[in-house]
């Protein structure tokens, strides 16, 4: 299973997986996203209760 969330929610997610998963030590791995489609990243932020902050791009 792949679960996508924000870094700020990772500890909460890991605890919940531990509560629900039948394994003694469920495999939970985190990967940092370096870049991605702006629209998708904005959607993910909003879907996980975060606030989308727009910054100006450097020219």
MDTraj code that builds the backbone (N, CA, C; nanometers):
import mdtraj as md
import numpy as np

residues = "UNK UNK UNK UNK UNK UNK UNK UNK UNK UNK UNK UNK UNK UNK UNK UNK UNK UNK UNK UNK UNK UNK UNK UNK UNK UNK UNK UNK UNK UNK UNK UNK UNK UNK UNK UNK UNK UNK UNK UNK UNK UNK UNK UNK UNK UNK UNK UNK UNK UNK UNK UNK UNK UNK UNK UNK UNK UNK UNK".split()
xyz = np.array([
    [0.0840, -0.1156, 0.0000],
    [0.0000, 0.0000, 0.0000],
    [0.0896, 0.1233, 0.0000],
    [0.0492, 0.2227, -0.0720],
    [0.1177, 0.3515, -0.0702],
    [0.0198, 0.4547, -0.0158],
    [0.0629, 0.5240, 0.0867],
    [-0.0180, 0.6304, 0.1458],
    [0.0590, 0.7598, 0.1278],
    [-0.0063, 0.8599, 0.0745],
    [0.0581, 0.9887, 0.0521],
    [0.0069, 1.0878, 0.1563],
    [0.0989, 1.1576, 0.2190],
    [0.0617, 1.2574, 0.3188],
    [0.1712, 1.3618, 0.3277],
    [0.1558, 1.4561, 0.4160],
    [0.2572, 1.5585, 0.4395],
    [0.3482, 1.5155, 0.5538],
    [0.4705, 1.5670, 0.5548],
    [0.5679, 1.5333, 0.6592],
    [0.5129, 1.5642, 0.7981],
    [0.4348, 1.6693, 0.8090],
    [0.3790, 1.7089, 0.9384],
    [0.2842, 1.6044, 0.9954],
    [0.2307, 1.5170, 0.9117],
    [0.1339, 1.4159, 0.9562],
    [0.1946, 1.2764, 0.9677],
    [0.3220, 1.2617, 0.9370],
    [0.3835, 1.1295, 0.9310],
    [0.3786, 1.0555, 1.0645],
    [0.4134, 1.1193, 1.1735],
    [0.4112, 1.0509, 1.3039],
    [0.2717, 1.0024, 1.3401],
    [0.1731, 1.0848, 1.3149],
    [0.0334, 1.0473, 1.3424],
    [-0.0074, 0.9266, 1.2574],
    [0.0300, 0.9289, 1.1296],
    [-0.0015, 0.8182, 1.0399],
    [0.0678, 0.6896, 1.0854],
    [0.1943, 0.7006, 1.1216],
    [0.2692, 0.5825, 1.1654],
    [0.2064, 0.5209, 1.2910],
    [0.1667, 0.6032, 1.3853],
    [0.0999, 0.5514, 1.5064],
    [-0.0299, 0.4780, 1.4709],
    [-0.1073, 0.5375, 1.3817],
    [-0.2362, 0.4766, 1.3446],
    [-0.2159, 0.3437, 1.2722],
    [-0.1183, 0.3363, 1.1847],
    [-0.0888, 0.2106, 1.1161],
    [-0.0493, 0.1049, 1.2193],
    [0.0323, 0.1434, 1.3164],
    [0.0718, 0.0509, 1.4223],
    [-0.0473, -0.0016, 1.5022],
    [-0.1471, 0.0831, 1.5235],
    [-0.2681, 0.0420, 1.5960],
    [-0.3513, -0.0576, 1.5160],
    [-0.3574, -0.0389, 1.3855],
    [-0.4464, -0.1181, 1.3010],
    [-0.3819, -0.2422, 1.2403],
    [-0.2517, -0.2406, 1.2209],
    [-0.1839, -0.3470, 1.1468],
    [-0.1606, -0.4690, 1.2354],
    [-0.1842, -0.5897, 1.1828],
    [-0.1661, -0.7102, 1.2643],
    [-0.0199, -0.7475, 1.2876],
    [0.0726, -0.6965, 1.2092],
    [0.2137, -0.7297, 1.2276],
    [0.2686, -0.6603, 1.3523],
    [0.3657, -0.7248, 1.4147],
    [0.4296, -0.6639, 1.5312],
    [0.5050, -0.5365, 1.4906],
    [0.5698, -0.5437, 1.3750],
    [0.6453, -0.4282, 1.3244],
    [0.6071, -0.4048, 1.1779],
    [0.5023, -0.3253, 1.1519],
    [0.4654, -0.2984, 1.0127],
    [0.5728, -0.2144, 0.9443],
    [0.5897, -0.2366, 0.8158],
    [0.6881, -0.1600, 0.7380],
    [0.6294, -0.0246, 0.7009],
    [0.6893, 0.0791, 0.7540],
    [0.6492, 0.2155, 0.7219],
    [0.7748, 0.2881, 0.6756],
    [0.7750, 0.3331, 0.5521],
    [0.8877, 0.4047, 0.4944],
    [0.8400, 0.5410, 0.4471],
    [0.9251, 0.6415, 0.4574],
    [0.8904, 0.7756, 0.4115],
    [0.9914, 0.8206, 0.3070],
    [0.9417, 0.8804, 0.2022],
    [1.0248, 0.9329, 0.0950],
    [0.9906, 1.0802, 0.0764],
    [1.0907, 1.1637, 0.0720],
    [1.0694, 1.3065, 0.0524],
    [1.0509, 1.3363, -0.0962],
    [0.9510, 1.4158, -0.1260],
    [0.9258, 1.4580, -0.2634],
    [1.0051, 1.5854, -0.2886],
    [1.0913, 1.5811, -0.3873],
    [1.1714, 1.6989, -0.4209],
    [1.0976, 1.7946, -0.5118],
    [1.0171, 1.7407, -0.6014],
    [0.9379, 1.8250, -0.6901],
    [0.8247, 1.7419, -0.7475],
    [0.7293, 1.8118, -0.8079],
    [0.6152, 1.7445, -0.8683],
    [0.5253, 1.8464, -0.9346],
    [0.4218, 1.7971, -0.9979],
    [0.3256, 1.8857, -1.0639],
    [0.2598, 1.9744, -0.9583],
    [0.2686, 2.1041, -0.9775],
    [0.2171, 2.2006, -0.8793],
    [0.0708, 2.1737, -0.8447],
    [-0.0123, 2.1476, -0.9445],
    [-0.1537, 2.1217, -0.9183],
    [-0.1748, 2.0011, -0.8290],
    [-0.0983, 1.8947, -0.8542],
    [-0.1114, 1.7745, -0.7724],
    [-0.0639, 1.8003, -0.6298],
    [0.0491, 1.8666, -0.6158],
    [0.1014, 1.8940, -0.4819],
    [0.0065, 1.9848, -0.4035],
    [-0.0528, 2.0820, -0.4703],
    [-0.1533, 2.1679, -0.4060],
    [-0.2727, 2.0851, -0.3612],
    [-0.3193, 1.9944, -0.4475],
    [-0.4327, 1.9085, -0.4122],
    [-0.3992, 1.8233, -0.2899],
    [-0.2805, 1.7632, -0.2884],
    [-0.2402, 1.6790, -0.1761],
    [-0.2376, 1.7591, -0.0464],
    [-0.1846, 1.8797, -0.0529],
    [-0.1817, 1.9657, 0.0657],
    [-0.3224, 1.9941, 0.1151],
    [-0.4115, 2.0314, 0.0245],
    [-0.5500, 2.0612, 0.0628],
    [-0.6217, 1.9364, 0.1138],
    [-0.5991, 1.8219, 0.0496],
    [-0.6675, 1.6978, 0.0873],
    [-0.6239, 1.6483, 0.2252],
    [-0.5074, 1.6912, 0.2700],
    [-0.4591, 1.6487, 0.4012],
    [-0.4718, 1.7613, 0.5042],
    [-0.5564, 1.8580, 0.4743],
    [-0.5896, 1.9625, 0.5702],
    [-0.4901, 2.0753, 0.5796],
    [-0.3997, 2.0843, 0.4847],
    [-0.3000, 2.1907, 0.4861],
    [-0.3441, 2.3114, 0.4066],
    [-0.2662, 2.4158, 0.4171],
    [-0.2951, 2.5392, 0.3451],
    [-0.1943, 2.5554, 0.2324],
    [-0.2436, 2.5793, 0.1141],
    [-0.1571, 2.5992, -0.0017],
    [-0.1037, 2.7413, 0.0028],
    [0.0282, 2.7525, -0.0004],
    [0.0940, 2.8828, -0.0003],
    [0.1644, 2.8990, -0.1329],
    [0.1271, 3.0004, -0.2062],
    [0.1894, 3.0276, -0.3367],
    [0.3081, 3.1201, -0.3157],
    [0.4179, 3.0853, -0.3781],
    [0.5350, 3.1721, -0.3747],
    [0.5691, 3.2103, -0.5165],
    [0.6331, 3.3222, -0.5327],
    [0.6744, 3.3649, -0.6666],
    [0.7958, 3.2872, -0.7095],
    [0.7974, 3.2529, -0.8363],
    [0.9133, 3.1840, -0.8925],
    [1.0224, 3.2849, -0.9218],
    [1.1460, 3.2435, -0.9034],
    [1.2588, 3.3294, -0.9380],
    [1.2699, 3.3388, -1.0891],
    [1.3031, 3.4564, -1.1386],
    [1.3196, 3.4749, -1.2834],
    [1.4645, 3.4789, -1.3190],
])
top = md.Topology()
chain = top.add_chain()
for i, resn in enumerate(residues, 1):
    res = top.add_residue(resn, chain, resSeq=i)
    for name in ("N", "CA", "C"):
        top.add_atom(name, md.element.get_by_symbol(name[0]), res)
traj = md.Trajectory(xyz[None], top)
